[in-house]
Amino acid sequence: MKRIALFPGTFDPFTIGHESLVRRGLELVDEIVIAVGINDKKLTYFSLEKRLEAIANLYQDNPNIRIMSYDSLTVDFAQEIGAQFIMRGIRTNNDYEYEKSIADVNRILTGIDTFLLFTEPEHTHISSSIVRELLRYGKDISQFVPKGTRLY
């Protein structure tokens, strides 16, 4: 049986360090679905279409990665696509505690396990929200984004 994992809407392709999480994730499962959640109340710099396009461009050469969007609960979407796991990137111990509590609830409600993957140490200080804020003010952010990411 193919082992599928969902990287849910908190995944942000525009910050360096996430490529390594995806690479390490593919060592654990056969396929990863990177899915951008739709949240009309959350202000973002990029439209949903631009985010999906940027992610697709970043991973276009990897047939084991699918790019999608969703507007339901993460666990419901995971079940819908047949994912056995959810993957979350962790930058700090506070992130770990928060994501672990969500993972525990998800496992109880649905039986879906979660992989919590720590970002490499050199990337722990780089928050995607900070990078988006720099971009909003026209600052050069090329050192903070994965090579090959097209910025708009």
C-alpha positions in Angstrom: 0.0 0.0 0.0 1.3 3.4 -0.9 2.1 5.6 2.1 0.8 9.1 1.6 1.3 12.1 3.9 -0.4 15.5 3.8 1.6 18.7 4.4 -1.3 21.0 5.3 -2.0 24.7 4.9 0.5 26.0 7.4 3.2 24.8 4.9 4.7 27.9 3.3 7.0 27.3 0.3 8.4 30.8 0.4 10.8 30.3 3.4 14.0 28.5 3.1 14.1 25.3 5.1 10.9 23.8 3.9 12.5 22.0 1.0 14.6 20.0 3.5 11.4 19.1 5.4 9.8 17.8 2.2 13.0 15.9 1.3 13.1 14.3 4.8 9.4 13.6 4.6 9.8 11.6 1.4 12.2 9.4 3.2 9.3 8.4 5.5 6.5 8.0 2.9 6.0 7.3 -0.8 4.0 10.5 -1.7 3.5 13.9 -0.2 0.5 16.1 -0.9 1.3 19.8 -0.2 -2.0 21.5 0.3 -2.6 25.2 0.8 -5.6 25.8 3.1 -8.1 28.5 2.0 -8.8 30.9 4.8 -10.6 34.1 3.7 -10.0 35.8 7.1 -6.2 35.4 7.0 -4.4 38.1 5.2 -1.6 36.9 3.0 0.7 38.6 0.6 0.2 36.0 -2.2 -3.1 34.9 -3.7 -4.0 31.2 -3.5 -3.3 30.8 -7.2 0.2 32.4 -6.9 1.0 30.2 -3.9 0.0 27.0 -5.6 1.9 28.0 -8.8 5.1 28.8 -6.7 4.9 25.5 -4.9 4.3 23.6 -8.2 7.3 25.3 -9.8 9.4 24.4 -6.8 8.5 20.7 -6.9 7.7 20.3 -10.6 10.4 17.6 -11.1 9.2 15.4 -8.4 6.4 12.9 -9.3 6.0 12.0 -5.7 4.6 15.4 -4.7 1.1 16.6 -5.5 0.0 20.2 -5.0 -3.6 20.9 -4.0 -5.8 23.4 -2.1 -8.5 22.6 0.4 -11.1 24.4 2.5 -12.1 21.8 5.1 -10.6 20.5 8.3 -7.1 19.2 7.8 -8.0 15.7 9.1 -11.1 15.6 6.8 -9.0 16.5 3.8 -6.3 14.0 4.8 -9.0 11.3 4.9 -10.4 12.5 1.6 -7.1 12.1 -0.3 -6.2 8.8 1.5 -3.3 10.1 3.6 -2.2 8.0 6.4 -0.1 10.7 7.9 0.0 14.5 8.4 3.4 16.2 8.4 4.2 19.4 10.2 7.3 21.6 10.2 8.5 22.7 13.6 10.8 25.7 14.2 10.7 26.1 18.0 9.9 24.2 21.1 6.7 26.2 21.4 5.7 25.0 17.9 6.4 21.5 19.0 4.1 21.7 22.1 1.3 23.2 20.1 1.6 20.8 17.1 1.9 17.8 19.4 -1.4 18.6 21.1 -3.1 18.9 17.7 -1.5 15.6 16.6 -2.8 13.9 19.7 -6.3 15.1 19.0 -6.1 14.1 15.3 -5.0 10.6 16.3 -7.8 10.2 18.7 -10.5 11.5 16.4 -9.3 9.9 13.1 -6.5 7.5 13.7 -4.2 9.6 11.5 -0.7 9.9 12.9 1.4 13.1 12.5 5.1 13.4 11.8 6.6 16.5 13.5 9.8 17.4 11.6 12.1 20.0 13.1 13.6 22.5 10.7 17.3 22.4 10.3 19.1 24.5 13.0 20.2 27.2 10.5 16.6 27.8 9.5 14.9 27.9 12.9 15.1 31.7 13.1 13.5 32.3 9.7 9.8 32.8 10.1 7.6 32.9 7.0 5.6 35.8 8.4 8.8 37.8 8.8 9.8 37.1 5.2 6.4 38.1 3.9 6.6 41.3 5.9 10.0 42.2 4.4 8.6 41.4 0.9 5.6 43.6 1.6 7.9 46.5 2.2 10.0 45.8 -1.0 13.1 44.4 0.7 15.3 41.9 -1.0 14.4 38.5 0.5 16.3 36.2 -2.0 18.5 34.9 0.8 15.5 33.6 2.7 13.7 31.7 -0.1 14.5 28.4 -1.8 16.5 28.7 -5.0 14.2 28.5 -8.0 11.3 30.1 -6.2 9.7 32.8 -8.4 8.6 35.9 -6.5 5.9 38.1 -7.9 
